[in-house]
C-alpha cells in the first residue's frame, strides 16, 4: 500500500524558503534501520552511543521537516508488524516508543493508521512481560486518541507548561538534580544554557499564549484533517488574536474533556461538529474567508518545564517540591498542614515555605496539654507566645497586665485513620509487583516473597483517569551511586515524615528517573588508577538498568557518558548552542520511560566503640564498604595479588557475623561464623544478570575459594539480614554508597536489614492499640510488602 503523501498537505508554522521541506522516505527508512538493535550486535558502548544519537537525530530531522512526520508513522508501524512476524522482540520496544513519540507530534493521522497501531498494541497483550505492560499502556492511549484526536498533545502541553484551566487541572514539573562532585562549574553553565535553548523557539521564549495557540491549532487539525481545515489560515488568525485566544483555548479544552466523559467519538460526532464551528468562528473574527481545506501546520511539542539544581548540602528537594506546590495554580485550594519540627525527621512543612511568602501559622513546641508538662514545671511558669497556632488550646488571661497564658484542657491531634490509610494504600499499590528481600520474623523459616526482582506496576494505571493526584513531580537524578544514596536517604526520611503527618503524599505523585553520569577520567598515577579500579564501577545501578533494558542503555546510559565532555566541546566551539541536547534526552525519557524497576533500600544501625556516642541509624541503596584502617596496606596488596591467599593465611581483625542465608526455595537459614578480615563489601545491586537476586551479597576481601575453572574468587554470602561485630579492640570504618561524606569511623558493629516502609509501621501501630499481644503478619500486613523500595523508571522495566 502506498504511503499517504503528506508533503502536499503539511506545512510548518515557521516559514521556510522552499515552502514545505520533506525527508525522502528511503532516508527515513535507513534512519529507522540504523536505530534498531540487531541480533548480531555486541552491544559495545560505541554502538549504543551511535544508536542513541541516531534516535535523537531522527526526531530532530522530522521536527525540522514536519511534513515527513506522517510518513515516519507509517514506516514505524510497518516495521513493528514485520518484527512481530519475524518474532524479533528486541526491536519492538525501541520501535514502539519511537512510534508513540512521533504520534504525539503529528498534526493529523488518518483513522486507518490509528486502527493499525491500535490493533498491534492490542496484540502485544498476549506477549510476556514487559511487552504486555507497555502494550496495555499504549493501547489505552491510542484507543482514546482515535476517538478524541489531539487529546494526548493537549494534555501534555497543559500539564507540562502549567496552563491554568478548570477542565484539566493536572500539572507536572521536572526537577533535575545533579551531583556536584561530577558537574563542574563549566558543565553546569553548559547544562543551564541547554535548558534555556530548550525553552525558546526561534530565539524567543514561549509564553502561555503561544502554548494556547498550539493547543487550539493541533486540536482542530487533528479532528478536521486537511479536507476541512486550512492550517496556515488558522495559524495566522490565532496569532492575530493576541490574548483573545484564551476563550477559544478554554472552549476547545471543554469540548475534548466533555467528549471523553461522555464517550463521544471525535470523527463524525458532536466533537468534530463543535470544533468545525470554532474553526469557522476563528476565521470569521479574523476577517478571513473560511476555506474547505488545505495544508496543515505542524505544532511542535515543547519540552516540559524543567529546573536544574546542584544537590549540595544546602538543597532540600522536599522544600523545592513544597515551593512548587504553593506556587501552583491549585495552591489556593490546599489547606496547608503545619507540623511540629522534629530533629529526627528534619524540617517541617512550615520551614519549606519561601521567605517571601506569608506564614499562616507557627506550631508551638508545647503540646498545650497540662498533663504533658514536666513534673517540675507549673502552668504559671510558662513563657508567653509570640505566635499562636490556629488550633492551639490557649486562651489569654483576663488580667491584661499578666502577659502569661493560661492552659485549658485539651487533647493531642493525631493523624486520622483516613490519613494513615493513604500511605498503606500507596504501599500496597506501588509494591505489589515488588518481591522484596525482607525475611519472615523469627529464626529461619520460609520467606513469603521470592528473590526475583520485579518491575512495572501491578495496578494498570490509566493515564486518562481523573482519579489521581493532580501534581506530578518527575525527579531526574544525574550522577553516580553517591547521589542515588542521597536520594534513598532523603526518600526514607520523607516517607517517615509523611507517615507522621501527611503533607505531599496526598497531593504530589513522585516519579524518579536516573541518568548515570561519571566523572571524566583524568591522567593519574598507576597507584591511583589501581585504587579506582578496586572500587569498581561508580554507576552500578545505571549499569544494571542498561543490562536489563537495552533501550535504556542506548538512550540514557551511553549518552550519559558524553555529558562530562560537553563543556570541553562548548569551549572548543565559539558558536552559541543552537539545538538543545540534554533537555531533549530528558524530555524523551520522562515521557516514554514509565516502567519502574524497584530497588530495595536497606537500613543499617551503626554502633561505635565510644560509649558516650549514640548509635546512628542510616540507609543505603547500592554499597556498604567496611575496612580496618590499620590493615589498609595489606588489603591493597591482596587486591593486586592474582594468587589470593587462602583463609588460613589471612591476617586482620577477628569479627563475628550473624546473617540470614537466603535460598531460592525461600527457606532461609540463620547462620553465624567468625572470620578474620581486613575489610568487606556489601552489595545490593547485582553485578550481572545471572546473579540478579533481590538480596544482599557480602564479599570479604581476603577470604577466597577455588571455582570449577580453578580460578580463585572471593566467596559470596547471599543474605537479607546481617550483623557484623568486631571481637577485638579494633574499630573499623564504614562508607555508605561510596560517598565520602557518609563515612563513619570508630565503628564497633553494624546491623543491616531491609528498610521497613513507614506506611507499614503506621498500620502496625494502629493494630497494636487493639491487641496486647502482637500477632505477626496479621491484618493487612499479610498482603503488604514491608520493605521500602525506590522505583526508578525505565523504558521497558526488565527484559528477560
PALUMBA-483397 format. One record per residue (C-alpha): x, y, z. Coordinates in steps of 0.05 Angstrom, whole numbers, padded with zeros to 5 digits, always signed. Layout:
XYZ;...
# end
This chain:
+00000+00000+00000;+00028+00068-00019;+00042+00116+00036;-00002+00177+00045;+00032+00236+00012;+00040+00283+00070;+00085+00332+00033;+00027+00363-00004;-00016+00370+00058;+00031+00395+00112;+00068+00459+00125;+00109+00486+00183;+00083+00543+00226;+00153+00573+00215;+00161+00600+00145;+00214+00566+00103;+00248+00586+00039;+00225+00525+00000;+00155+00521+00028;+00146+00452+00058;+00210+00412+00065;+00206+00337+00068;+00253+00280+00082;+00252+00225+00028;+00222+00160+00052;+00284+00119+00035;+00325+00165+00080;+00274+00156+00136;+00276+00081+00127;+00351+00079+00131;+00349+00121+00195;+00300+00073+00226;+00342+00013+00208;+00404+00046+00238;+00369+00056+00304;+00343-00015+00311;+00384-00066+00351;+00404-00129+00314;+00417-00199+00338;+00489-00193+00315;+00501-00130+00356;+00554-00139+00410;+00525-00080+00450;+00590-00043+00451;+00589+00026+00483;+00605+00059+00417;+00548+00023+00382;+00498+00041+00437;+00521+00113+00435;+00512+00116+00360;+00441+00087+00364;+00422+00137+00418;+00449+00195+00376;+00414+00168+00314;+00347+00165+00352;+00356+00238+00373;+00377+00258+00303;+00316+00223+00273;+00267+00261+00316;+00303+00327+00304;+00303+00313+00229;+00227+00303+00229;+00218+00364+00275;+00253+00408+00224;+00215+00375+00167;+00145+00367+00196;+00116+00344+00130;+00152+00278+00140;+00121+00262+00208;+00063+00222+00180;+00109+00183+00133;+00151+00165+00194;+00090+00138+00230;+00072+00094+00170;+00142+00066+00165;+00146+00052+00240;+00081+00013+00243;+00103-00028+00183;+00169-00044+00218;+00132-00064+00281;+00087-00112+00243;+00149-00141+00209;+00183-00150+00277;+00121-00186+00302;+00120-00234+00242;+00194-00249+00250;+00189-00254+00326;+00244-00201+00333;+00225-00177+00402;+00289-00137+00411;+00261-00087+00361;+00191-00080+00390;+00205-00034+00449;+00250+00015+00411;+00202+00018+00352;+00141+00026+00396;+00169+00084+00437;+00194+00118+00373;+00125+00109+00342;+00087+00138+00400;+00135+00197+00406;+00122+00212+00332;+00046+00205+00341;+00048+00257+00397;+00073+00309+00348;+00038+00291+00283;-00015+00342+00262;-00065+00293+00232;-00068+00217+00229;-00120+00180+00187;-00167+00132+00222;-00138+00074+00182;-00070+00087+00212;-00098+00094+00282;-00132+00026+00273;-00068-00008+00252;-00030+00020+00312;-00086+00002+00359;-00091-00070+00333;-00016-00080+00340;-00015-00054+00412;-00074-00098+00429;-00037-00159+00402;+00020-00143+00449;-00026-00162+00507;-00012-00235+00491;+00063-00225+00497;+00101-00238+00561;+00122-00184+00610;+00143-00128+00598;+00115-00125+00527;+00043-00135+00552;+00050-00080+00603;+00078-00029+00554;+00026-00052+00503;-00032-00043+00551;-00010+00028+00567;-00005+00048+00494;-00069+00011+00475;-00109+00054+00523;-00077+00118+00497;-00087+00101+00423;-00159+00079+00435;-00175+00146+00467;-00135+00186+00417;-00171+00152+00359;-00239+00173+00385;-00216+00241+00410;-00158+00264+00365;-00109+00312+00396;-00124+00295+00468;-00054+00269+00484;-00020+00330+00456;-00068+00376+00492;-00060+00343+00560;+00016+00340+00555;+00022+00414+00538;-00026+00435+00593;+00007+00393+00646;+00079+00406+00626;+00072+00481+00614;+00026+00493+00674;-00031+00525+00636;-00088+00544+00682;-00155+00510+00667;-00211+00480+00707;-00224+00427+00655;-00157+00392+00664;-00124+00415+00730;-00064+00369+00726;+00006+00396+00727;+00076+00367+00720;+00146+00392+00735;+00214+00362+00720;+00266+00372+00775;+00337+00356+00751;+00384+00342+00810;+00458+00337+00792;+00516+00311+00833;+00563+00369+00849;+00624+00322+00851;+00612+00306+00777;+00584+00371+00750;+00638+00424+00747;+00623+00498+00742;+00635+00498+00667;+00590+00438+00658;+00535+00470+00699;+00538+00530+00653;+00531+00486+00592;+00471+00448+00621;+00437+00512+00643;+00447+00541+00573;+00418+00478+00543;+00355+00486+00584;+00349+00559+00563;+00354+00540+00490;+00301+00487+00501;+00252+00539+00529;+00257+00583+00466;+00231+00578+00396;+00270+00614+00341;+00308+00651+00395;+00245+00675+00432;+00218+00649+00498;+00149+00617+00492;+00094+00647+00535;+00027+00615+00556;-00009+00647+00497;+00039+00612+00449;+00022+00545+00481;-00052+00560+00478;-00048+00575+00404;-00011+00509+00393;-00064+00470+00431;-00121+00502+00392;-00085+00492+00325;-00067+00420+00338;-00135+00400+00366;-00174+00429+00307;-00127+00400+00255;-00127+00331+00288;-00203+00328+00287;-00217+00360+00219;-00157+00339+00178;-00134+00371+00113;-00203+00364+00080;-00238+00415+00125;-00181+00455+00155;-00131+00504+00125;-00072+00505+00172;-00036+00569+00151;-00101+00610+00153;-00117+00583+00222;-00047+00596+00248;-00047+00668+00224;-00117+00681+00253;-00096+00654+00321;-00033+00696+00320;-00072+00760+00304;-00120+00748+00362;-00069+00760+00416;-00098+00750+00485;-00167+00737+00456;-00146+00666+00440;-00155+00644+00512;-00232+00636+00508;-00224+00591+00447;-00170+00552+00484;-00217+00540+00542;-00273+00521+00495;-00230+00470+00459;-00209+00440+00525;-00281+00436+00549;-00303+00403+00485;-00250+00348+00486;-00257+00334+00561;-00333+00331+00556;-00328+00283+00497;-00281+00239+00538;-00331+00236+00596;-00390+00223+00551;-00353+00174+00506;-00368+00213+00443;-00328+00194+00382;-00288+00252+00353;-00294+00234+00279;-00363+00246+00252;-00391+00262+00321;-00410+00320+00364;-00338+00338+00378;-00320+00345+00305;-00380+00389+00293;-00363+00434+00351;-00290+00442+00331;-00312+00457+00259;-00357+00512+00287;-00299+00540+00328;-00255+00538+00266;-00305+00579+00226;-00313+00629+00283;-00238+00640+00289;-00230+00654+00215;-00293+00698+00215;-00266+00741+00272;-00201+00748+00233;-00239+00773+00172;-00213+00713+00134;-00258+00673+00089;-00263+00600+00114;-00232+00551+00066;-00255+00480+00055;-00186+00451+00062;-00112+00459+00051;-00044+00443+00080;-00037+00432+00155;+00013+00467+00200;+00059+00430+00247;+00054+00444+00322;+00120+00423+00355;+00113+00393+00424;+00154+00437+00470;+00199+00406+00522;+00169+00405+00592;+00185+00458+00643;+00249+00439+00679;+00290+00466+00736;+00364+00448+00746;+00394+00442+00815;+00461+00421+00843;+00446+00373+00900;+00491+00406+00952;+00484+00400+01028;+00440+00463+01028;+00389+00436+00979;+00326+00403+01006;+00287+00371+00949;+00224+00368+00990;+00228+00442+01003;+00233+00453+00928;+00171+00410+00919;+00135+00450+00972;+00153+00515+00937;+00125+00488+00872;+00063+00464+00908;+00050+00533+00937;+00065+00569+00872;+00020+00525+00830;-00048+00547+00807;-00081+00499+00855;-00046+00525+00918;-00108+00566+00937;-00148+00501+00944;-00098+00468+00990;-00102+00472+01065;-00031+00475+01088;-00016+00428+01145;+00035+00454+01194;+00077+00404+01231;+00119+00408+01294;+00192+00409+01277;+00227+00345+01298;+00303+00336+01298;+00296+00264+01273;+00250+00280+01215;+00284+00344+01192;+00248+00408+01174;+00173+00415+01178;+00129+00437+01121;+00125+00507+01150;+00200+00513+01143;+00194+00494+01070;+00158+00559+01054;+00196+00611+01014;+00219+00671+01054;+00175+00719+01014;+00110+00682+01029;+00063+00694+01086;+00069+00646+01145;-00001+00622+01160;+00015+00597+01230;+00070+00572+01275;+00062+00508+01314;+00085+00513+01385;+00136+00464+01412;+00089+00453+01471;+00031+00405+01463;-00014+00452+01503;-00038+00395+01549;-00029+00403+01623;-00013+00331+01637;+00045+00334+01587;+00082+00384+01629;+00146+00361+01664;+00135+00346+01738;+00177+00405+01759;+00141+00456+01716;+00080+00495+01738;+00030+00523+01689;+00042+00593+01716;+00116+00587+01698;+00102+00580+01623;+00131+00634+01578;+00087+00677+01534;+00080+00660+01460;+00096+00707+01403;+00053+00667+01355;-00006+00622+01367;-00025+00561+01328;-00093+00563+01295;-00114+00501+01333;-00072+00513+01396;-00111+00504+01463;-00090+00571+01491;-00130+00630+01515;-00106+00696+01542;-00115+00714+01615;-00169+00763+01633;-00118+00804+01671;-00085+00844+01615;-00027+00863+01660;-00009+00790+01665;+00025+00773+01599;+00025+00698+01613;-00024+00649+01582;-00069+00601+01617;-00074+00528+01597;-00140+00494+01588;-00158+00422+01578;-00143+00392+01510;-00120+00330+01472;-00064+00318+01423;-00082+00320+01350;-00063+00253+01319;-00066+00232+01246;-00135+00207+01227;-00148+00137+01204;-00161+00163+01135;-00094+00198+01131;-00059+00136+01158;-00091+00093+01105;-00063+00136+01048;+00008+00111+01059;-00017+00039+01068;-00055+00042+01002;+00004+00072+00966;+00048+00018+00996;+00004-00038+00971;-00005-00008+00901;+00067+00011+00889;+00099-00051+00919;+00051-00106+00899;+00095-00123+00840;+00159-00118+00880;+00187-00181+00912;+00229-00155+00969;+00285-00185+01008;+00254-00180+01076;+00251-00245+01114;+00197-00272+01158;+00201-00259+01232;+00236-00308+01278;+00295-00353+01266;+00296-00385+01198;+00230-00404+01168;+00201-00396+01098;+00203-00327+01067;+00137-00302+01040;+00169-00270+00979;+00216-00294+00924;+00284-00266+00908;+00267-00247+00836;+00269-00173+00823;+00206-00148+00791;+00189-00086+00751;+00127-00050+00729;+00065-00033+00768;+00013-00085+00788;-00041-00032+00784;-00050-00018+00710;-00051+00058+00713;-00097+00092+00663;-00067+00158+00641;-00136+00184+00623;-00166+00171+00691;-00181+00232+00734;-00176+00191+00799;-00104+00211+00811;-00063+00264+00844;-00064+00329+00806;+00010+00344+00813;+00066+00301+00785;+00139+00314+00804;+00188+00280+00757;+00254+00278+00794;+00313+00264+00748;+00378+00245+00783;+00444+00256+00746;+00509+00228+00775;+00539+00166+00805;+00519+00118+00861;+00534+00173+00911;+00476+00216+00891;+00429+00156+00889;+00448+00141+00961;+00429+00212+00980;+00363+00203+00943;+00348+00139+00981;+00363+00173+01047;+00320+00233+01030;+00264+00188+01006;+00266+00147+01070;+00261+00208+01116;+00207+00236+01071;+00165+00174+01079;+00179+00175+01153;+00155+00246+01159;+00094+00233+01116;+00075+00173+01160;+00072+00220+01218;+00034+00277+01184;+00013+00276+01111;+00034+00336+01070;+00058+00319+01000;+00035+00247+00991;-00038+00264+00980;-00022+00319+00930;+00041+00300+00892;+00057+00238+00852;+00132+00225+00854;+00166+00194+00794;+00241+00180+00796;+00289+00177+00736;+00364+00165+00735;+00417+00186+00684;+00485+00157+00703;+00539+00208+00693;+00611+00191+00713;+00668+00239+00727;+00714+00249+00667;+00777+00208+00671;+00840+00247+00683;+00912+00223+00676;+00933+00194+00743;+00988+00152+00773;+00985+00076+00769;+00973+00071+00844;+00912+00117+00840;+00887+00081+00778;+00891+00014+00814;+00854+00044+00873;+00798+00068+00827;+00793+00000+00794;+00787-00033+00862;+00726+00009+00876;+00694-00017+00812;+00640+00017+00770;+00618+00083+00801;+00549+00077+00767;+00530+00007+00789;+00455+00019+00786;+00459+00051+00717;+00499-00008+00691;+00447-00056+00718;+00390-00018+00685;+00428-00017+00619;+00435-00093+00623;+00361-00107+00635;+00334-00052+00588;+00374-00046+00522;+00335+00017+00501;+00356+00050+00567;+00428+00031+00550;+00424+00064+00481;+00389+00128+00501;+00409+00142+00573;+00469+00102+00597;+00512+00112+00535;+00493+00185+00524;+00507+00200+00598;+00580+00185+00583;+00580+00244+00535;+00554+00296+00584;+00620+00309+00621;+00653+00324+00553;+00601+00376+00534;+00638+00431+00570;+00702+00418+00530;+00663+00415+00465;+00628+00481+00481;+00694+00515+00498;+00725+00490+00434;+00668+00518+00393;+00658+00593+00391;+00587+00588+00366;+00529+00590+00414;+00490+00526+00424;+00432+00525+00375;+00399+00458+00389;+00381+00431+00458;+00410+00363+00472;+00407+00345+00545;+00337+00373+00553;+00313+00334+00492;+00341+00270+00521;+00307+00284+00588;+00241+00300+00554;+00242+00235+00515;+00260+00197+00579;+00206+00225+00624;+00151+00219+00571;+00164+00148+00548;+00200+00117+00608;+00140+00096+00650;+00161+00026+00673;+00194+00027+00742;+00247-00021+00767;+00246-00027+00843;+00308-00026+00886;+00305-00043+00959;+00331+00009+01009;+00370-00022+01066;+00373+00001+01138;+00438-00001+01178;+00448+00012+01252;+00519+00034+01266;+00546+00026+01337;+00612+00057+01360;+00665+00035+01409;+00659+00101+01445;+00608+00090+01500;+00586+00163+01501;+00569+00163+01427;+00499+00143+01409;+00486+00093+01353;+00470+00121+01285;+00412+00097+01241;+00427+00104+01167;+00403+00076+01100;+00439+00056+01036;+00420+00035+00966;+00479+00005+00929;+00540-00009+00973;+00566-00012+01043;+00642-00015+01050;+00678-00031+01115;+00752-00033+01128;+00802-00034+01185;+00848+00026+01175;+00910-00008+01205;+00904-00064+01153;+00892-00020+01093;+00960-00032+01063;+00950-00108+01069;+00882-00103+01035;+00913-00064+00977;+00968-00116+00967;+00917-00173+00968;+00874-00139+00916;+00933-00133+00870;+00955-00205+00881;+00929-00253+00828;+00944-00313+00874;+00898-00294+00931;+00913-00323+00998;+00871-00377+01029;+00830-00363+01091;+00883-00395+01136;+00937-00347+01113;+00898-00283+01123;+00916-00233+01176;+00868-00179+01201;+00817-00167+01254;+00772-00222+01280;+00698-00208+01271;+00634-00247+01283;+00580-00249+01230;+00508-00270+01243;+00467-00270+01180;+00405-00299+01148;+00426-00341+01088;+00374-00334+01033;+00359-00391+00985;+00319-00395+00920;+00270-00442+00954;+00252-00388+01004;+00273-00429+01065;+00322-00381+01096;+00372-00405+01148;+00404-00365+01205;+00479-00377+01208;+00537-00349+01247;+00612-00351+01234;+00676-00318+01259;+00727-00297+01208;+00790-00255+01204;+00787-00198+01154;+00816-00131+01135;+00751-00108+01104;+00688-00128+01067;+00636-00101+01019;+00561-00110+01019;+00530-00102+00950;+00456-00090+00940;+00460-00086+00864;+00478-00150+00825;+00540-00147+00781;+00509-00189+00724;+00443-00217+00701;+00458-00287+00725;+00461-00262+00797;+00400-00217+00792;+00371-00232+00861;+00337-00181+00905;+00383-00191+00965;+00450-00170+00994;+00516-00200+00973;+00573-00199+01023;+00644-00207+00998;+00704-00210+01046;+00768-00180+01019;+00818-00235+01036;+00779-00300+01041;+00779-00338+00975;+00755-00404+00945;+00771-00442+00881;+00718-00448+00828;+00707-00504+00778;+00753-00468+00729;+00809-00468+00781;+00803-00393+00788;+00807-00361+00856;+00749-00316+00875;+00722-00288+00940;+00662-00325+00968;+00594-00293+00965;+00545-00295+01022;+00474-00280+00999;+00434-00253+01057;+00377-00208+01075;+00398-00190+01147;+00468-00189+01174;+00503-00166+01237;+00579-00156+01239;+00616-00143+01304;+00690-00138+01319;+00716-00186+01372;+00779-00147+01385;+00796-00077+01410;+00798-00053+01339;+00747-00008+01305;+00731-00005+01231;+00707+00048+01182;+00641+00046+01144;+00627+00082+01079;+00556+00083+01050;+00543+00085+00975;+00616+00105+00962;+00601+00174+00990;+00659+00202+01030;+00611+00250+01065;+00576+00189+01094;+00637+00158+01127;+00633+00133+01198;+00696+00117+01239;+00709+00081+01305;+00653+00032+01289;+00645-00030+01332;+00586-00064+01299;+00535-00057+01244;+00466-00087+01235;+00437-00088+01164;+00366-00106+01146;+00315-00086+01093;+00286-00017+01107;+00215-00022+01133;+00166+00025+01099;+00137+00075+01148;+00069+00062+01118;+00072-00009+01145;+00095+00018+01212;+00033+00062+01215;-00012+00002+01203;+00025-00039+01255;+00018+00016+01307;-00056+00023+01294;-00066-00052+01302;-00025-00055+01367;-00074-00008+01401;-00128-00061+01400;-00086-00122+01415;-00040-00130+01474;-00003-00188+01443;+00030-00172+01377;+00008-00222+01324;+00059-00228+01268;+00034-00220+01197;-00037-00206+01217;-00088-00160+01184;-00065-00121+01123;+00008-00139+01137;-00004-00207+01106;-00013-00174+01038;+00037-00117+01045;+00109-00114+01026;+00144-00089+01088;+00206-00065+01051;+00215+00006+01025;+00234+00005+00951;+00260+00062+00908;+00227+00059+00839;+00270+00082+00780;+00232+00090+00715;+00258+00058+00651;+00231+00046+00581;+00213-00028+00589;+00229-00049+00660;+00265-00116+00659;+00271-00155+00594;+00290-00227+00609;
# end
